[in-house]
Amino acid sequence: MNFFAYLFQDWSANRQNFKAQLVLFLFRLVQFFNRYTITKIIFFPYFMLYRFFVEWHLGIELPRKLTIGKGLSLYHGQALVVNKGVIIGENCILRNSTTIGHKKLADGTFSNSPRIGNNVDIGANVCIIGDITIGDNVIIGAGSVVVKNIPSNSVAVGNPARILENK
C-alpha cells in the first residue's frame, strides 16, 4: 500500500465526519512515524502534538502502538479509550464513550487486551475488557459490558453482555 493510500484508508468510512477523518489521518500518520527508530526521533514533536490534540483536546485515546484494520469508523468520537494492546479488524465502528482494554487480575498482573474481528459494530458506552475475542460480523448493543468471548455473526447486549441471537 502506498503512503497516501495508507494515510487515507479510513477516509471513505467516515464520509461527512471531518473530525473522524482528521483523527484517523493523524493516527495513521503517527503509526507510520512509529515504525522506525529514526522517524521516532525526528518526529518526536509530532508525537507530542498528537497526544495533546487528539487525546487531551478531543478526548479520543488511540495509542500509536494500537493495531487497527482499514475502514475504521468513529461516530461521535468523544470519551473513546482503546488500550495499546487491542487488535481491531477491518471495517469496524466505534461510538462515543467506549472503553476497550485489559483488566487487572487477582494476582496484580494485567490480562491481554481484546481482539476484535472484522465488521464489528460497537454501540455507545460499551466496555470491552479482558483477554477475549469478538468474532466477525458482531453487533454489540449500547451500554453493554463484554467480559466473555462473542462468536461471529452474533448480537450481544446487556451487562454482562449475553448473546441475543445469531445473525
C-alpha positions as CSV (number, residue, x, y, z in Angstrom):
1,M,0.0,0.0,0.0
2,N,1.5,3.4,-0.9
3,F,1.9,6.1,1.7
4,F,-1.1,8.2,0.7
5,A,-3.4,5.2,0.5
6,Y,-2.2,4.2,3.9
7,L,-3.0,7.6,5.4
8,F,-6.4,7.9,3.8
9,Q,-7.6,4.3,4.3
10,D,-10.3,5.3,6.7
11,W,-11.5,8.4,4.8
12,S,-14.4,6.9,2.9
13,A,-15.7,5.0,6.0
14,N,-16.2,8.4,7.7
15,R,-17.9,10.4,5.0
16,Q,-19.3,13.8,6.2
17,N,-17.5,13.3,9.5
18,F,-14.5,15.6,9.3
19,K,-13.5,15.1,12.9
20,A,-13.2,11.3,12.5
21,Q,-11.4,11.7,9.2
22,L,-8.9,14.1,10.9
23,V,-8.4,11.9,13.9
24,L,-7.8,8.8,11.9
25,F,-5.5,10.6,9.4
26,L,-3.4,11.8,12.4
27,F,-3.5,8.3,13.9
28,R,-2.3,6.7,10.7
29,L,0.5,9.3,10.4
30,V,1.7,8.7,14.0
31,Q,1.6,4.9,13.3
32,F,3.7,5.4,10.1
33,F,6.3,7.5,12.0
34,N,6.4,4.9,14.8
35,R,7.8,2.2,12.5
36,Y,11.4,3.2,12.6
37,T,13.7,4.5,15.4
38,I,15.0,7.4,13.2
39,T,11.5,8.6,12.4
40,K,10.5,8.3,16.1
41,I,13.4,10.7,16.9
42,I,12.8,13.1,14.1
43,F,9.1,13.3,14.6
44,F,9.0,13.3,18.4
45,P,7.4,16.7,18.4
46,Y,4.6,15.3,16.3
47,F,4.0,12.5,18.8
48,M,3.6,15.1,21.5
49,L,1.3,17.2,19.3
50,Y,-0.8,14.1,18.5
51,R,-1.2,13.3,22.2
52,F,-2.1,16.8,23.2
53,F,-4.5,17.4,20.3
54,V,-6.2,14.0,19.8
55,E,-6.1,12.6,23.3
56,W,-6.3,15.6,25.6
57,H,-8.2,18.1,23.5
58,L,-10.5,15.8,21.5
59,G,-10.8,13.1,24.2
60,I,-10.0,10.1,21.9
61,E,-7.3,7.8,23.1
62,L,-5.9,5.8,20.1
63,P,-2.3,5.0,21.1
64,R,0.3,4.9,18.4
65,K,1.0,1.1,19.0
66,L,-2.6,0.1,18.5
67,T,-3.4,-2.3,15.7
68,I,-6.4,-1.3,13.6
69,G,-7.5,-2.6,10.2
70,K,-8.6,-0.4,7.4
71,G,-12.0,1.3,7.2
72,L,-12.5,2.2,10.9
73,S,-15.5,4.5,11.6
74,L,-15.7,6.8,14.6
75,Y,-19.2,8.0,15.4
76,H,-19.4,10.9,17.8
77,G,-15.8,10.4,18.9
78,Q,-15.8,11.6,22.5
79,A,-14.6,9.7,25.6
80,L,-13.2,6.9,23.4
81,V,-10.4,4.9,25.1
82,V,-8.7,2.0,23.4
83,N,-5.7,0.2,25.0
84,K,-2.5,-0.1,23.0
85,G,-2.6,-3.9,23.0
86,V,-6.1,-4.1,21.4
87,I,-6.4,-5.6,17.9
88,I,-9.3,-4.2,15.8
89,G,-10.2,-5.8,12.4
90,E,-11.3,-4.1,9.2
91,N,-14.5,-2.0,8.7
92,C,-15.4,-1.7,12.4
93,I,-17.5,1.0,14.0
94,L,-16.7,2.6,17.4
95,R,-19.1,5.0,19.1
96,N,-18.7,7.5,21.9
97,S,-17.9,6.7,25.5
98,T,-16.5,3.3,24.6
99,T,-13.6,1.6,26.6
100,I,-11.7,-1.3,25.2
101,G,-8.7,-2.7,27.2
102,H,-7.2,-5.2,29.6
103,K,-8.2,-5.8,33.2
104,K,-6.3,-6.2,36.4
105,L,-6.2,-9.8,37.6
106,A,-6.3,-11.0,41.2
107,D,-2.6,-11.5,41.4
108,G,-1.9,-7.9,40.4
109,T,-0.9,-8.6,36.8
110,F,-2.9,-7.5,33.8
111,S,-4.6,-9.6,31.2
112,N,-4.1,-9.4,27.5
113,S,-6.3,-6.9,25.6
114,P,-9.3,-7.9,23.5
115,R,-9.1,-9.0,19.9
116,I,-12.0,-7.7,17.7
117,G,-12.8,-9.2,14.3
118,N,-13.9,-7.6,11.1
119,N,-17.2,-5.7,10.5
120,V,-17.9,-5.3,14.2
121,D,-20.4,-2.6,15.2
122,I,-19.8,-1.4,18.8
123,G,-22.6,0.7,20.3
124,A,-22.2,3.8,22.5
125,N,-21.0,3.5,26.1
126,V,-19.7,-0.1,25.7
127,C,-17.0,-1.6,27.9
128,I,-15.0,-4.5,26.5
129,I,-12.3,-5.7,28.9
130,G,-10.1,-8.7,29.3
131,D,-8.4,-11.3,27.2
132,I,-11.4,-12.0,25.0
133,T,-12.1,-12.5,21.3
134,I,-15.0,-10.9,19.5
135,G,-15.8,-12.6,16.2
136,D,-16.5,-11.2,12.7
137,N,-19.9,-9.5,11.9
138,V,-20.9,-8.9,15.5
139,I,-23.2,-6.1,16.8
140,I,-22.7,-5.0,20.4
141,G,-25.6,-3.0,21.8
142,A,-25.2,0.3,23.6
143,G,-24.2,0.1,27.3
144,S,-23.0,-3.5,27.1
145,V,-20.2,-4.8,29.3
146,V,-18.3,-7.5,27.4
147,V,-16.1,-9.8,29.5
148,K,-16.5,-13.1,27.6
149,N,-15.9,-14.2,24.0
150,I,-18.6,-13.4,21.5
151,P,-18.8,-15.7,18.5
152,S,-19.0,-14.5,14.9
153,N,-22.4,-13.4,13.4
154,S,-23.9,-12.6,16.8
155,V,-25.8,-9.8,18.5
156,A,-24.8,-9.1,22.2
157,V,-26.4,-6.8,24.7
158,G,-26.6,-6.1,28.4
159,N,-24.4,-6.1,31.5
160,P,-22.8,-8.5,31.4
161,A,-23.3,-9.0,27.7
162,R,-25.2,-12.0,26.6
163,I,-25.9,-13.3,23.1
164,L,-29.3,-12.3,21.8
165,E,-29.2,-14.1,18.5
166,N,-27.0,-15.2,15.7
167,K,-27.5,-13.2,12.5
